[in-house]
Amino acid sequence: MSEAEVFSNGRGKPATTIYVNTREFEWSEKQISYEQVYALAFPNEPLNDGDVVRIEYARGHNGGGAGSLQPGEEVNVKKDMVFDVYVTVRS
């Protein structure tokens, strides 16, 4: 791993490995928002009217570290945290 990958935020803080829909990402911030997780899962794919997004996470802080994110919410990031993002269309 290169120094640029390890210190990706430019402030010397090491990046943390997280997984979004089974893909590995390096995240250098303390928290991640619902909107940021969605953007990692579906880059350059805006939501359409009628789309419903559910974001669940596991391996986070606080005991079992499982939960879900709602629009506008953030969660503290932990090494090897897993996010699953589901998009469905309202009928």
GISUL-V555567 format. One line per field, one symbol per residue. phi: phi as a letter, one per 40 degrees, with the letter a starting at -180 (. if undefined). A space follows every 10 residues. Layout:
phi: ???
This chain:
phi: .cccccbccg bgcccbcbbb fgccbbbbcc bbcdcccdcc cbcgbcccdg cbbbbbbagc cggcgbibbb dgcbbccbdg cbbbbbbbbc c
